[in-house]
Amino acid sequence: MELVDKNDTDDWASAEFSEANLGDARLAQRLVALARRLAHSPQGSFPQSLKPAELKAAYRFFDNEQVDTNGILAPHIAQTLDRMRQVPVVLAIQDTTEFNLSHLHATEGLGRGTGNNEQGFMMHSLLAVTPEGLPLGVLGMKTWVRPEEVFGKRAPAVTRPIEEKESIKWLEGIDHLAALKLHCAQTRFVCVGDRESDLYELFVAERPAGVDWLIRAVHNRVARHPQGYLWEAVLATMPLGHTELRVPARSTPAQRTARLTLRCASVRLHSPRARASRRSLPEIDVFAIHAIEDKPPHGVEPLEWMLLSSVPTTSLDAVLERLAWYARRWTIETWHRVLKSGCRIEARQFGTLDRFVRATALIAVIAWHILYATLLARTDTQLCCEVLLQPVEWQALYCHTHRTTQLPEQVPTLQQTIVWIGMLGGYLNRKHDRPPGPTVIWRGFLVLHEITKMYQLFKQSG
């Protein structure tokens, strides 16, 4: 059964997926239709979101061996690159998340999870984000399982080459960025990673001009410096200045404002001691950025970050910029949360790992679209809402919100419509409330879909 609505092709799903090359034009059309329908009800199960014939077609799609994650993501990545070409700097954030499917006992092909009894699979992904925090799209996705038969039986990680470790994902990520850089000649890529990505092999990996990295350090590495080690070398320098950071409340400690002392230094790192299983690596110069809380509350560990970067960092302004870049790493964690909690990917049943992974690639882009809509309104407050909504959608939204049949003379801004969508999802819109977040936005989209259908029916009957 054909899922494409012939009268509704000018939408985000068509823009992100219509150029998919899956070996059959009908598969590309089905991909667009699935994206559109599932985005209308991201929390619902497939039986709830699709009609019986559509449901059967969807399961055939995800069971088709011609369909793979690269084929699904390729057209979206192309659109993401178009968006990236419009900005001078893009933060390519890498992160790993785990899907716990222990409750799906009949699903074939799952591997061991982090917990003793968990079953599921791992996903490492790249998300393109502007320095202002706007997610431009998914750049790549790798999935794998941890085999049961080797779990806990492999040689210690320290004795194995990186090619045999899961850590290779970080190097594959920066290699992937190097390939994508060919399509964005004027845009600087900065690969951002957490402490898990503190790998010497990543620091010395070959990369083209315009591809850099920013990593939070965990290892106090040996340095060619009088102090001998990374942390001591940076702390021996004079502070450049200070900044303040608002720290949210966590369980018992109250919210506080932390005053951070900032330093930076260029440090030459020694290669880790060579082992039989590791080739000798060259020394590398890095720019180290250190921030530490001056006077934490009694009994509270001071906040501290040590960031390493290939981007030259020698001034206070540059240090503040690197800290701001690293702070954007939360965006990929929010995207993962939307994927799991908002789109409820772990609650779905596909029977096999292959079907699950194919569906995850599609739903990952839907989750990005929800987050994009939420944050775009905060980034550009005067942007027209038609960058996100079809005319019939914002018209239905406006009439419902204002209890009127009269449309405004001017098209509303995206910021206005995001607030209205949030209100559909439970946002109170009180004077001092923060802007609506992804949770109420995806709930609001569910309601907006139904409102739009009713609006269209009333227009036709009128």
C-alpha positions in Angstrom: 0.0 0.0 0.0 1.3 3.5 -0.9 1.7 5.6 2.2 2.5 9.0 0.6 -0.2 11.6 0.7 0.0 13.2 -2.8 -1.3 16.5 -1.5 1.2 16.9 1.3 4.8 16.5 -0.1 6.1 20.0 0.8 7.0 19.2 4.4 10.0 18.4 6.6 9.8 14.6 5.9 10.1 15.2 2.2 13.0 17.6 2.6 14.9 15.2 4.9 14.2 11.8 3.1 12.9 12.2 -0.4 16.4 11.9 -2.0 17.0 8.5 -0.3 18.6 5.9 -2.5 17.4 2.6 -1.3 17.5 0.8 -4.7 13.8 1.2 -5.3 11.9 4.5 -5.6 8.9 3.0 -3.8 11.1 2.4 -0.7 12.1 6.1 -0.7 8.5 7.1 -0.9 7.6 4.7 2.0 10.4 6.2 4.0 9.0 9.7 3.6 5.5 8.6 4.5 6.7 6.7 7.5 8.6 9.7 8.8 5.6 12.0 8.3 3.1 9.7 10.0 5.4 8.7 12.9 6.3 12.3 13.6 2.7 13.1 14.1 2.6 10.7 17.0 6.1 10.0 18.2 5.1 8.5 21.5 2.6 6.1 20.0 3.2 2.5 19.1 3.1 1.6 15.4 -0.4 0.0 15.7 -1.6 3.3 17.3 0.1 5.5 14.7 -0.6 3.6 11.5 -3.6 2.0 9.9 -3.6 -1.8 9.5 -2.4 -1.7 5.9 0.1 1.0 6.6 1.4 -1.1 9.6 1.9 -4.1 7.4 3.8 -1.9 4.9 6.0 -0.5 7.7 7.0 -3.8 9.0 7.9 -4.9 5.4 10.0 -1.8 5.1 12.0 -2.4 8.3 12.4 -6.1 7.3 13.8 -5.3 3.9 17.5 -6.1 3.6 17.9 -3.3 1.0 17.2 -0.8 3.8 20.1 0.0 6.1 21.0 2.8 8.5 23.3 4.5 5.9 20.6 4.5 3.3 18.0 6.0 5.7 20.4 8.6 7.1 22.2 9.6 3.8 19.5 12.1 2.6 19.2 13.7 6.0 22.9 14.0 6.3 22.9 15.8 2.9 20.3 18.3 4.2 22.3 18.7 7.4 25.4 19.5 5.4 23.4 22.2 3.6 22.5 23.7 7.0 26.1 23.5 8.1 27.4 25.4 5.1 25.5 28.4 6.4 27.5 28.8 9.6 31.3 29.3 10.1 31.7 26.8 13.0 29.9 23.5 13.7 30.3 21.4 16.8 30.2 17.8 15.8 29.4 16.2 19.2 30.1 12.5 19.6 28.4 10.3 22.3 27.4 6.8 23.0 24.1 5.6 24.4 22.8 2.2 25.3 19.3 0.7 24.5 18.1 -1.6 27.3 15.7 -4.1 25.7 15.8 -6.7 28.5 12.0 -6.7 28.6 11.8 -7.9 25.0 12.8 -11.5 25.6 11.8 -12.7 22.1 13.9 -10.1 20.2 16.7 -11.9 18.3 20.3 -10.7 18.0 20.6 -8.6 21.1 23.9 -8.5 23.1 25.0 -7.9 26.6 24.3 -4.5 28.2 26.2 -2.7 31.0 24.2 -4.3 33.8 24.6 -8.0 34.6 21.2 -8.9 33.2 20.6 -6.3 30.6 20.1 -7.2 26.9 20.2 -4.6 24.1 22.5 -2.8 21.8 24.8 0.2 21.7 24.7 3.3 19.5 27.5 5.8 18.9 26.4 8.9 17.0 27.5 12.3 15.7 25.2 15.4 16.1 25.9 18.7 14.4 25.2 21.7 16.7 25.9 25.4 16.2 27.9 27.2 18.9 24.6 28.8 19.9 23.1 25.4 20.6 20.9 24.7 17.6 21.1 21.1 16.5 21.5 21.0 12.7 21.1 17.3 12.2 22.5 13.8 12.6 25.8 13.2 10.9 26.3 9.5 11.6 25.3 6.5 13.6 27.0 3.3 14.5 25.3 0.4 16.3 26.7 -2.8 17.7 26.1 -5.5 20.3 28.5 -6.9 22.9 28.6 -10.7 22.2 27.6 -12.9 25.1 30.3 -15.5 24.5 33.2 -13.0 24.9 31.6 -10.9 27.7 34.1 -10.7 30.6 36.6 -13.1 28.9 38.6 -10.7 26.7 42.1 -9.6 27.5 42.4 -6.5 29.6 41.7 -3.4 27.6 45.1 -1.9 28.4 46.9 -4.7 26.5 44.7 -4.6 23.4 45.2 -2.3 20.4 42.6 0.3 19.9 41.3 -1.4 16.7 40.0 -4.2 19.0 38.3 -1.9 21.5 35.0 -0.1 21.4 37.1 3.0 21.7 37.7 2.8 17.9 34.3 4.5 17.6 35.9 7.9 18.4 38.5 7.6 15.7 35.9 6.4 13.2 33.9 9.5 14.1 36.7 11.9 13.3 37.5 10.0 10.1 33.8 10.4 9.2 34.0 14.1 9.8 37.1 14.3 7.6 35.1 12.8 4.7 32.2 15.1 5.3 34.5 18.2 5.3 34.9 17.8 1.6 31.3 19.0 1.3 31.7 22.0 3.7 34.9 23.7 2.6 34.2 27.0 4.4 32.9 25.6 7.7 35.1 24.6 10.6 34.3 21.3 12.2 35.1 20.9 15.9 34.7 17.3 17.2 33.5 17.5 20.8 33.7 14.5 23.2 33.4 13.7 26.9 36.1 12.1 29.1 35.6 8.7 27.5 37.1 10.2 24.3 40.4 11.1 26.0 42.4 8.9 23.7 46.0 9.7 22.6 45.2 7.9 19.3 42.5 10.5 18.6 44.9 13.4 19.3 47.4 12.3 16.8 44.9 11.0 14.1 45.4 12.5 10.7 42.7 15.1 9.8 42.4 17.8 7.1 42.6 21.5 7.8 39.3 22.7 9.3 38.7 19.6 11.3 39.6 20.0 15.0 38.7 18.5 18.3 37.8 19.5 21.9 38.0 16.8 24.5 37.5 16.7 28.3 40.6 15.1 29.8 40.5 12.3 32.3 44.2 11.2 32.3 46.9 13.2 33.9 49.3 12.5 31.0 53.1 12.8 31.0 54.1 16.1 29.6 57.4 17.6 28.3 57.3 20.3 30.9 59.2 21.1 34.1 56.2 19.9 36.2 56.2 16.6 34.3 52.4 16.1 34.0 49.5 17.8 32.3 47.5 19.0 35.3 50.6 20.3 37.1 51.9 22.1 34.0 48.6 24.0 33.5 48.2 24.8 37.2 51.7 26.3 37.2 50.5 29.1 34.9 49.0 32.4 36.0 45.2 32.6 35.9 43.8 34.4 32.9 40.6 35.5 34.7 37.4 34.2 36.2 33.8 33.4 35.2 30.7 32.5 37.0 28.5 29.4 36.4 25.1 28.8 37.8 24.9 25.2 39.2 21.4 23.7 39.4 20.2 22.1 42.6 20.8 18.3 42.9 18.9 16.4 45.5 20.0 18.2 48.7 22.5 20.9 47.8 20.7 24.1 46.8 21.3 26.0 43.5 24.5 28.0 43.7 26.6 30.3 41.6 30.2 28.9 41.3 33.1 31.3 40.6 35.7 29.6 38.4 39.3 30.4 37.9 40.5 30.0 34.3 43.9 29.0 32.9 45.2 27.9 29.6 48.5 26.6 28.3 50.1 24.9 25.3 51.4 21.6 26.5 53.5 18.9 24.7 52.3 15.5 25.6 54.4 12.4 25.6 53.2 9.3 23.8 51.9 6.6 26.2 54.5 4.0 27.0 54.8 1.7 24.0 53.6 -1.9 24.4 53.9 -4.9 22.3 50.3 -4.5 21.2 50.6 -0.7 20.5 52.7 1.0 17.8 54.8 4.0 18.9 53.0 7.3 18.6 54.5 10.7 18.2 54.4 13.5 20.8 51.7 16.0 20.3 51.2 19.7 21.2 47.7 20.5 22.7 46.0 23.5 24.0 44.8 22.8 27.6 42.0 24.8 29.2 41.4 24.5 32.9 38.5 25.7 35.0 38.2 25.1 38.8 35.7 26.4 41.4 37.4 28.8 43.9 35.4 28.3 47.1 32.9 25.4 46.9 30.4 25.0 49.8 31.6 23.0 52.7 31.6 19.3 52.0 31.1 19.8 48.2 33.7 18.8 45.6 34.8 21.8 43.6 33.7 21.9 40.0 36.7 21.2 37.7 37.2 20.8 34.0 40.4 20.1 32.0 39.7 20.5 28.3 42.2 19.7 25.5 41.9 21.0 22.0 43.6 21.3 18.7 42.1 24.8 18.3 44.6 27.5 19.3 43.6 28.9 22.7 45.8 31.6 24.2 43.5 34.3 25.5 40.6 34.7 28.1 38.1 35.2 25.3 39.3 32.0 23.6 39.1 30.1 26.9 35.5 31.3 27.4 34.6 30.2 23.9 36.0 26.7 24.4 34.1 26.3 27.6 30.9 27.5 25.9 31.5 25.0 23.1 32.0 22.1 25.5 28.8 23.2 27.4 26.9 22.4 24.2 27.6 18.7 24.7 24.4 18.4 26.7 22.5 18.8 23.4 23.3 15.2 22.3 22.2 13.9 25.6 18.9 15.8 25.3 18.5 14.3 21.8 19.0 10.8 23.2 16.4 11.5 25.9 13.9 12.7 23.3 14.6 9.5 21.3 14.1 7.2 24.3 11.5 9.0 26.4 9.7 11.1 23.8 9.7 8.6 20.9 9.7 5.6 23.3 12.1 3.7 21.1 12.9 1.1 23.8 9.2 0.2 24.2 8.8 -0.9 20.5 8.8 -4.4 19.4 10.4 -5.5 16.1 11.4 -9.1 16.7 15.0 -8.8 15.5 17.9 -6.5 16.1 18.2 -5.6 12.4 14.6 -4.3 12.2 15.2 -2.4 15.5 18.3 -0.7 14.2 16.6 0.4 10.9 13.7 1.8 12.8 16.1 3.6 15.2 17.8 5.4 12.3 14.4 6.8 11.2 13.1 7.7 14.6 16.5 9.3 15.5 15.8 11.9 12.8 12.3 12.4 14.1 13.7 13.0 17.6 16.2 15.5 16.1 13.3 17.3 14.4 11.4 17.7 17.7 14.6 19.0 19.4 15.3 21.3 16.4 11.9 22.8 16.6 12.2 23.5 20.3 15.6 25.1 20.2 15.3 27.0 16.9 12.6 29.2 18.4 15.0 30.1 21.2 17.9 30.8 18.8 16.1 33.2 16.4 13.1 34.8 18.1 11.8 36.6 14.9 12.1 33.6 12.6 8.8 32.9 10.6 7.0 29.8 11.8 6.7 28.5 8.3 10.3 27.2 8.5 8.8 24.5 10.7 5.0 24.4 10.2 2.9 24.1 7.1 0.4 27.0 6.6 -2.6 24.8 7.5 -0.8 23.7 10.7 0.0 27.2 12.1 -3.5 28.4 11.0 -5.2 25.6 12.9 -2.9 26.3 15.9 -3.6 30.0 15.9 -7.4 29.6 15.7 -7.4 27.0 18.4 -5.2 29.0 20.7 -7.1 32.3 20.3 -10.6 30.8 20.0 -11.2 32.5 16.7 -11.8 31.9 13.0 -10.0 35.1 12.0 -6.4 34.6 10.9 -3.7 37.3 11.8 -2.5 39.7 9.1 1.1 38.5 9.6 2.4 35.0 9.9 3.4 34.3 13.5 7.0 33.9 14.6 8.4 30.5 15.3 8.9 31.5 18.9 5.2 32.3 19.3 4.0 29.1 17.7 6.4 27.0 19.8 4.9 28.5 23.0 1.4 27.7 21.7 2.4 24.1 20.8 3.9 23.8 24.3 0.6 24.9 25.8 -1.1 22.1 23.9 1.4 19.8 25.7 0.8 21.2 29.2 3.1 24.2 29.2 1.6 26.9 31.6 3.2 29.9 30.0 3.4 31.9 33.2 5.3 35.1 33.4 8.5 33.7 34.9 8.4 30.2 33.3 11.4 29.0 31.3 10.7 28.4 27.5 8.9 25.1 26.8 11.2 22.1 26.6 11.2 19.0 24.4 8.8 17.0 26.6 5.9 19.4 26.3 6.7 20.1 22.7 6.4 16.5 21.6 3.2 16.2 23.5 1.9 19.4 21.8 2.8 18.0 18.4 0.5 15.1 19.1 -2.4 17.4 19.8 -1.6 19.7 16.9 -1.9 16.8 14.5 -5.5 16.2 15.6 -6.3 19.9 15.6 -5.0 20.3 12.1 -7.2 17.4 10.8 -10.3 19.0 12.4 -9.4 22.4 11.0 -9.1 21.0 7.5 -12.5 19.2 7.8 -14.2 22.4 9.0 -12.6 24.4 6.1 -13.8 21.8 3.6 -17.3 21.8 5.0 -17.4 25.6 5.0 
